[in-house]
Amino acid sequence: MISSWHDRKILPGEEWDYQINDNLNTADIILLLVSSDFIGSNYCWDVEVTTAIERHNTEKARVIPVILRRVDWSHTPFAKLQFLPKNGEPVTSWTNRDEAFTNVAQGIRAAAQQIKAERQQKLALARKETAIAEYRQKVEEFAADGEISFVESEILKDLQEQLGLTDEEARTV
């Protein structure tokens, strides 16, 4: 369900700026690994955070800040987002870091499952809309002469079944 990418996957000779932007612009989930180094990096701040937050605000991606080390992130553009690990406690502050990373993994998995469910729901809705449009087109074609014959009515019943439309949906059309 989850495949990962990071800048260490950029191969020698590839343009790193292009690779980073390409992956940022196609990612469904963007993890911000928050530390003082991250906050202090001009590239991370000016390019990666800006793009990530823009995609998050337009609902094209989900940004998940992961607090690795204690740093003041309260005035960042991602401060309004739910952080991982739970309670925004940095990974380095946990007595057992394995528990912290388990919490992070569970949070990412939950976000990925939610995104997947939302996509499936949108896809089902789009398929239904396409089916209704196809059915409407056939109804309009048959009704062009002012009436629908018995044979045409039977064809429409078969089409309704093939398209998975309910009787209510067919009547509405």
Secondary structure, DSSP 8 states (H G I E B T S, - for coil): ------GGG--TTS-HHHHHHHHHTT-SEEEEEESHHHHH-HHIIIIIIHHHHHHHHTTSSEEEEEE-S----TTSTTTTS--BSGGG--GGGSSSHHHHHHHHHHHHHHHHHHHHHHHHHHHHHHHHHHHHHHHHHHHHHHHTTS---HHHHHHHHHHHHHHT--HHHHHH-
